[in-house]
Amino acid sequence: MDQTASDLPGAADRPDEPEHEVEDAFDRLVEEGEDRLRRPLLPLLSVGLLGGIDVGTGLLAYLVVKHETGNDLLAGLAFSVGFVALLLARSELFTENFLVPVIAVVARRGTLAQLTRLWGTTLLTNLLAGWVITWIIMTALPDLASTAVDSARHFIDLGVGKESFALAVLAGAVITLMTRMQHATEAVGVKLVPAILFGALLAGTQLLHSVLDSLLMFAALHVGAPFGYADWARTAAWAVLGNVVGGLVLVTAVRLLRVPHRVAEERDKAE
């Protein structure tokens, strides 16, 4: 994000056969990213809180199906209802902001301070709403307690190491790729496909996601888990780091390599 405009190809260096669909998608990403970065505080709080509730809804489906079947893949497919809710309700998850607003900052349509504000507020509100919704779930459905504890202990037992970091990197890449695919079209029906597929992939393969797995650990903590909030905080911080690396390095940075001329053009406009 610190690369100067002189390091990038200019308008004269546009490809002979530009990929119009790719460039149109880039323009949409920049416009939406700028809107997210400039969003007033109250709407920003609202979409973050709703995002936590939506993921909590998906977690409810996950726990019910896993409790009844013991199958992680079926439970992961059930969890995808949370991502469908995120899409249709236009709420936001912390990890959904590794592509759209970052591209806007690279194009100089926003600042690092605005990006930090967006990331921090969304993460905190996702977790706050998630803590509340998981308390409601575990209070309403106490029979899910053992399933929640067993599922959460999987991530606690992984600890801070290369395996858990790799799982977090994959989770960040998966969510950012989902975001990219959804922004390749404006058809809601088509956007639902990656929401379902990637939601199932994320939860069904037990990737380490900073928000989803925090909510899972919250659910366990509400019913007397054999670990504490310090264990959650350590695991969640490690997940955040891996998610950021996966989203920014494996998807967003590579994505920008396809349209360096458009990045240069946007930067020229900003000067």
C-alpha positions in Angstrom: 0.0 0.0 0.0 3.1 2.2 0.2 4.0 1.7 -3.5 4.3 5.1 -5.3 2.5 6.0 -8.4 5.8 6.2 -10.4 6.3 2.5 -9.7 3.1 1.5 -11.4 2.3 1.5 -15.1 0.4 4.5 -16.3 -2.4 4.9 -18.8 -0.1 4.5 -21.7 0.9 1.1 -20.4 -2.6 -0.3 -20.4 -2.8 -3.9 -21.8 -3.5 -4.1 -25.5 -6.6 -6.1 -24.8 -7.9 -4.9 -21.4 -10.1 -7.2 -19.4 -13.2 -5.1 -19.2 -15.0 -7.3 -16.7 -12.0 -7.2 -14.4 -11.7 -3.5 -14.7 -15.4 -2.9 -14.1 -15.1 -5.0 -11.0 -12.1 -3.0 -9.9 -14.1 0.2 -10.3 -17.0 -1.2 -8.2 -14.5 -2.3 -5.5 -13.0 1.2 -5.3 -16.4 3.0 -5.2 -17.7 0.7 -2.5 -14.5 0.7 -0.6 -14.5 4.5 -0.4 -18.1 4.4 0.9 -17.2 1.9 3.6 -14.2 4.0 4.7 -16.2 7.1 4.9 -19.2 5.5 6.7 -20.5 7.5 9.7 -20.0 6.0 13.1 -23.6 4.9 13.8 -24.1 3.0 10.6 -20.7 1.5 11.0 -21.6 0.3 14.5 -24.9 -1.0 13.1 -23.5 -3.2 10.3 -20.9 -4.6 12.6 -23.4 -5.6 15.3 -25.7 -7.1 12.7 -22.7 -9.0 11.3 -22.1 -10.6 14.7 -25.8 -11.5 15.0 -25.8 -13.0 11.5 -22.8 -15.2 12.2 -24.4 -16.2 15.5 -27.4 -17.4 13.5 -25.1 -19.5 11.4 -23.4 -20.9 14.5 -26.8 -21.9 15.9 -27.5 -23.9 12.8 -23.9 -25.4 13.0 -24.3 -26.5 16.6 -27.8 -28.0 16.1 -26.7 -30.0 13.0 -23.5 -31.1 14.6 -25.3 -32.1 17.8 -27.8 -34.2 15.9 -25.4 -35.8 13.3 -21.9 -35.5 14.7 -20.8 -34.6 11.1 -18.6 -31.5 10.6 -19.3 -31.2 6.9 -23.0 -31.2 7.3 -22.7 -28.8 10.2 -20.5 -26.5 8.0 -23.2 -26.6 5.3 -25.8 -25.6 7.8 -23.5 -22.7 9.0 -23.6 -21.1 5.6 -27.1 -19.7 6.5 -25.1 -17.1 8.4 -23.2 -16.0 5.3 -26.5 -15.9 3.3 -27.8 -13.6 6.1 -24.7 -11.4 5.9 -25.2 -11.0 2.1 -28.9 -10.3 2.0 -29.0 -8.2 5.2 -25.9 -6.2 4.0 -24.3 -6.5 7.3 -20.5 -6.9 7.6 -17.9 -9.2 9.0 -14.4 -8.1 10.0 -12.7 -10.4 7.4 -14.9 -9.1 4.6 -13.0 -5.9 4.7 -9.6 -7.3 3.5 -10.4 -6.6 -0.2 -12.9 -3.8 -0.8 -11.6 -1.0 1.5 -8.0 -2.0 1.1 -8.2 -1.5 -2.7 -9.8 1.9 -2.1 -6.8 2.8 0.1 -4.3 1.5 -2.5 -6.1 3.7 -5.1 -5.8 6.7 -2.7 -9.5 7.0 -2.2 -9.1 6.5 1.5 -6.5 6.5 4.2 -4.9 4.0 6.5 -6.5 5.8 9.5 -9.9 5.2 8.0 -9.0 1.6 7.3 -7.9 1.1 10.9 -11.1 2.6 12.2 -13.2 0.4 9.9 -11.3 -2.8 10.9 -11.2 -2.1 14.6 -14.9 -1.0 14.9 -16.2 -3.9 12.8 -14.2 -6.5 14.7 -15.2 -5.2 18.1 -18.9 -4.9 17.2 -18.9 -8.4 15.6 -17.5 -9.8 18.9 -19.8 -7.9 21.1 -22.9 -8.9 19.3 -21.6 -12.4 19.0 -21.0 -12.7 22.8 -24.6 -11.6 23.4 -26.2 -13.9 20.7 -24.2 -16.9 21.9 -25.4 -16.3 25.5 -29.0 -16.3 24.2 -28.4 -19.5 22.2 -26.8 -21.4 25.0 -29.5 -20.2 27.5 -32.3 -21.2 25.1 -30.8 -24.6 24.0 -28.7 -25.9 27.0 -28.5 -29.4 25.3 -26.0 -27.9 22.9 -23.5 -27.3 25.7 -21.3 -30.4 25.2 -21.2 -29.9 21.4 -20.2 -26.2 21.9 -17.4 -27.1 24.4 -16.0 -30.0 22.3 -16.0 -27.8 19.2 -14.3 -24.9 20.9 -11.7 -27.0 22.6 -10.4 -28.1 19.1 -9.2 -24.5 18.5 -7.9 -24.0 22.0 -5.9 -27.2 21.9 -4.3 -26.2 18.6 -2.6 -23.4 20.5 -0.3 -20.8 18.8 1.7 -22.6 16.2 2.3 -23.2 12.6 -0.8 -25.4 12.1 -3.2 -22.9 13.7 -1.6 -20.1 11.8 -1.9 -21.9 8.5 -5.6 -22.6 9.3 -6.1 -18.9 10.0 -4.3 -17.9 6.8 -6.6 -20.2 4.8 -9.6 -18.7 6.5 -8.6 -15.2 5.6 -8.0 -16.2 2.0 -11.3 -18.1 1.7 -13.4 -15.2 3.0 -11.5 -12.7 0.8 -11.9 -14.9 -2.2 -15.6 -15.2 -1.5 -15.8 -11.4 -1.3 -14.1 -11.1 -4.6 -16.4 -13.6 -6.3 -19.5 -11.8 -5.0 -18.2 -8.5 -6.4 -17.7 -10.0 -9.9 -21.5 -9.8 -10.4 -24.5 -7.7 -9.4 -26.9 -10.6 -9.5 -28.0 -11.5 -6.0 -28.8 -15.1 -7.0 -25.2 -15.6 -8.2 -23.8 -14.0 -5.1 -25.6 -16.6 -3.0 -23.5 -19.4 -4.5 -20.1 -18.4 -3.0 -21.8 -17.4 0.2 -23.1 -21.0 0.6 -20.0 -22.8 -0.7 -17.4 -20.8 1.1 -19.4 -20.6 4.3 -19.6 -24.4 4.3 -15.9 -24.7 3.5 -14.9 -22.4 6.3 -16.9 -24.1 9.0 -16.9 -27.6 7.7 -13.1 -27.9 7.5 -12.7 -26.1 10.9 -10.5 -23.2 9.5 -9.5 -20.7 12.2 -11.6 -17.6 11.7 -11.3 -14.8 14.2 -15.0 -14.0 14.5 -16.7 -17.4 13.9 -14.4 -19.3 16.2 -14.5 -16.6 18.8 -18.3 -17.0 18.9 -17.9 -20.7 19.2 -15.5 -20.2 22.2 -18.0 -17.7 23.7 -20.7 -20.3 23.5 -18.5 -22.7 25.3 -17.5 -20.2 27.9 -21.1 -19.4 28.7 -21.6 -23.0 29.7 -18.5 -23.5 31.8 -15.8 -24.4 29.3 -12.5 -25.8 30.7 -10.6 -22.7 29.4 -10.9 -19.0 30.1 -11.1 -15.7 28.4 -7.3 -15.4 28.3 -7.2 -18.6 26.2 -9.8 -17.1 23.9 -7.9 -13.8 23.6 -4.7 -15.5 22.7 -6.3 -17.8 20.1 -8.4 -14.9 18.6 -5.3 -12.6 18.3 -3.4 -15.4 16.5 -6.5 -15.9 14.2 -6.7 -12.2 13.4 -3.0 -12.1 12.4 -3.4 -15.2 10.1 -6.7 -13.9 8.6 -5.1 -10.6 7.7 -2.1 -12.3 6.1 -4.3 -14.7 4.1 -6.7 -12.1 2.9 -4.2 -9.4 2.0 -1.3 -11.5 0.7 -2.9 -14.5 -0.9 -5.9 -12.7 -2.5 -5.9 -8.9 -2.5 -2.2 -8.3 -3.4 -2.4 -10.9 -6.2 -5.7 -9.4 -7.4 -4.1 -5.9 -7.7 -1.4 -7.4 -10.0 -4.1 -7.8 -12.7 -5.0 -4.1 -12.8 -1.9 -2.1 -12.0 -2.7 0.4 -14.7 -6.1 1.1 -13.1 -4.5 1.6 -9.7 -2.1 4.1 -11.3 -5.0 6.0 -13.0 -6.9 6.2 -9.7 -3.8 7.5 -7.9 -3.2 10.1 -10.6 -6.8 11.3 -10.2 -6.2 11.7 -6.4 -3.1 13.9 -6.9 
